[in-house]
Amino acid sequence: QVYVTESGGGSVQAGGSLTLSCEILGTTFTRYCMGWFRRVGGKEREGVARIEKDARTFYVDSVQGRFTISHDNAKNTLSLQMSDLKPEDTAVYYCAAPIKVATGSCKLISTFGAWGQGTQVTVSN
């Protein structure tokens, strides 16, 4: 069984910073990729950032230059450092790992089958 647990959400004023952390246990597919996603209200979940097996990182355009995804192999922890936060970053943030992987599939949200419970990030003016 795969366990995904996020922490680090909270409330911050615009321009502030937060760091989210995630522990993923019970799967070896994290060696291919891991990711952070977010959902605003009833909208579809959006990919925010992912890290792939060769340490390449990918970001949605709206967070490029403000967010940094990283993985600590020793602690098996995935992090998302968020700076210069904006009200539009307000969302529930999810950490996720794939449950199966095919070539090129890490770019697809459908590849990620193990999800955490989510952590709320609220950015106010």
QUICOR-V532110 format. One line per field, one symbol per residue. burial: b if it has 9 or more other C-alpha atoms within 8 Angstrom, else e. Layout:
BEGIN
burial = ???
END
This chain:
BEGIN
burial = eebbbbebbbebbbebbbbbbbbbeebebbebbbbbbbbbeeeeeebbbbbbeeeebebbeebeebbbbebeeeebbbbbbbbbbbbebbbbbbbbbbbebeeeebeeeebbbbbbebbbbbbbe
END
